[in-house]
């Protein structure tokens, strides 16, 4: 495809994702109609089916779009990168409808008859890669397994989000993430590194 | 009410809870019919409305029944009690339909139009009480706040369960809880206590 067409296709895809995120958020996945989504996007049903195949394909794409909404905002490495991912994620959960829809669909998918761990596994693999960098840089305590830490952080963030949303509409989500790192870093980071890691709200970029 | 009547009422209530848990599990909350629930329980609609008021009242009762399915199995105190709660919870999630329905309803309630943090807050308060005992016994590191630890553990367990269910049908849930404590104890427990806490699968009572 020529570059101009590829860019147009990417924009179309993004418009459908955004419209779907909004409609799922307003009416819930079950009641959302694909006709309503394409109308909101100002596009045709053909475009939706071309890019996503079905309503469930759209839900899967939203669930898997999470890292792409976070990673471009970051430039740290190793353990600091892992901390930054979770803080920026917590911040953007309050403002980014595509991220919010993806997380909500992933958590509530059981009630829609879906059973797909791939968005969790993608986060885990991405975090494990950053933890492997941290290990090579000597940032981790001896015996700490990058994959188990990654698996735990993905699960913990998932549940903190559910609880924070119900209790405070996510107003305290960033604080909960900071608390997590205060509790976890002594068990993960080697002693000289732990004190140098910044895990407070100041790591969230102004926007 | 005379004791015999009170006991009969408690048994009736429990039969309805169990039938509702099974029906919600099979058909999802939205599609579950109260007539189907009382039929399964071998009781009348009147009994259901007397004990729970509505289908939503039944969902709330299931969400709030979680601690009552765990606490009677435990006799440890302080930090060891907190660890034991999470391990027994992970074990019983695989076998107790009332517990499983309560957790699932709490997590997916957004898709049913509910917004009720009370089952999370109840766990948090119960865990905070055990952590207060731990603090008085000198088991906690200086500066560790029992309420923040409790809030974090409730959230982390919630998310680990969602992820474990999707990835392995909860087969690895107990191992994930053990991993959580290996990562958390260095940040929570005072140094001499941390080594004495048992946080392995051997803490789950045989049944």
Boltz contact constraints between the chains, C-beta under 6 A:
constraints:
  - contact:
      token1: [A, 28]
      token2: [B, 111]
      max_distance: 6.0
  - contact:
      token1: [A, 107]
      token2: [B, 162]
      max_distance: 6.0
  - contact:
      token1: [A, 108]
      token2: [B, 108]
      max_distance: 6.0
  - contact:
      token1: [A, 108]
      token2: [B, 111]
      max_distance: 6.0
  - contact:
      token1: [A, 111]
      token2: [B, 28]
      max_distance: 6.0
  - contact:
      token1: [A, 111]
      token2: [B, 108]
      max_distance: 6.0
  - contact:
      token1: [A, 111]
      token2: [B, 111]
      max_distance: 6.0
  - contact:
      token1: [A, 117]
      token2: [B, 166]
      max_distance: 6.0
  - contact:
      token1: [A, 117]
      token2: [B, 167]
      max_distance: 6.0
  - contact:
      token1: [A, 120]
      token2: [B, 163]
      max_distance: 6.0
  - contact:
      token1: [A, 148]
      token2: [B, 179]
      max_distance: 6.0
  - contact:
      token1: [A, 152]
      token2: [B, 179]
      max_distance: 6.0
  - contact:
      token1: [A, 152]
      token2: [B, 180]
      max_distance: 6.0
  - contact:
      token1: [A, 152]
      token2: [B, 183]
      max_distance: 6.0
  - contact:
      token1: [A, 155]
      token2: [B, 159]
      max_distance: 6.0
  - contact:
      token1: [A, 155]
      token2: [B, 160]
      max_distance: 6.0
  - contact:
      token1: [A, 155]
      token2: [B, 163]
      max_distance: 6.0
  - contact:
      token1: [A, 156]
      token2: [B, 156]
      max_distance: 6.0
  - contact:
      token1: [A, 156]
      token2: [B, 159]
      max_distance: 6.0
  - contact:
      token1: [A, 158]
      token2: [B, 159]
      max_distance: 6.0
  - contact:
      token1: [A, 158]
      token2: [B, 162]
      max_distance: 6.0
  - contact:
      token1: [A, 159]
      token2: [B, 155]
      max_distance: 6.0
  - contact:
      token1: [A, 159]
      token2: [B, 156]
      max_distance: 6.0
  - contact:
      token1: [A, 159]
      token2: [B, 158]
      max_distance: 6.0
  - contact:
      token1: [A, 159]
      token2: [B, 159]
      max_distance: 6.0
  - contact:
      token1: [A, 160]
      token2: [B, 155]
      max_distance: 6.0
  - contact:
      token1: [A, 162]
      token2: [B, 107]
      max_distance: 6.0
  - contact:
      token1: [A, 162]
      token2: [B, 158]
      max_distance: 6.0
  - contact:
      token1: [A, 163]
      token2: [B, 120]
      max_distance: 6.0
  - contact:
      token1: [A, 163]
      token2: [B, 155]
      max_distance: 6.0
  - contact:
      token1: [A, 166]
      token2: [B, 117]
      max_distance: 6.0
  - contact:
      token1: [A, 167]
      token2: [B, 117]
      max_distance: 6.0
  - contact:
      token1: [A, 179]
      token2: [B, 148]
      max_distance: 6.0
  - contact:
      token1: [A, 179]
      token2: [B, 152]
      max_distance: 6.0
  - contact:
      token1: [A, 180]
      token2: [B, 152]
      max_distance: 6.0
  - contact:
      token1: [A, 183]
      token2: [B, 152]
      max_distance: 6.0
  - contact:
      token1: [A, 183]
      token2: [B, 184]
      max_distance: 6.0
  - contact:
      token1: [A, 183]
      token2: [B, 187]
      max_distance: 6.0
  - contact:
      token1: [A, 184]
      token2: [B, 183]
      max_distance: 6.0
  - contact:
      token1: [A, 186]
      token2: [B, 186]
      max_distance: 6.0
  - contact:
      token1: [A, 186]
      token2: [B, 187]
      max_distance: 6.0
  - contact:
      token1: [A, 187]
      token2: [B, 183]
      max_distance: 6.0
  - contact:
      token1: [A, 187]
      token2: [B, 186]
      max_distance: 6.0
  - contact:
      token1: [A, 187]
      token2: [B, 187]
      max_distance: 6.0
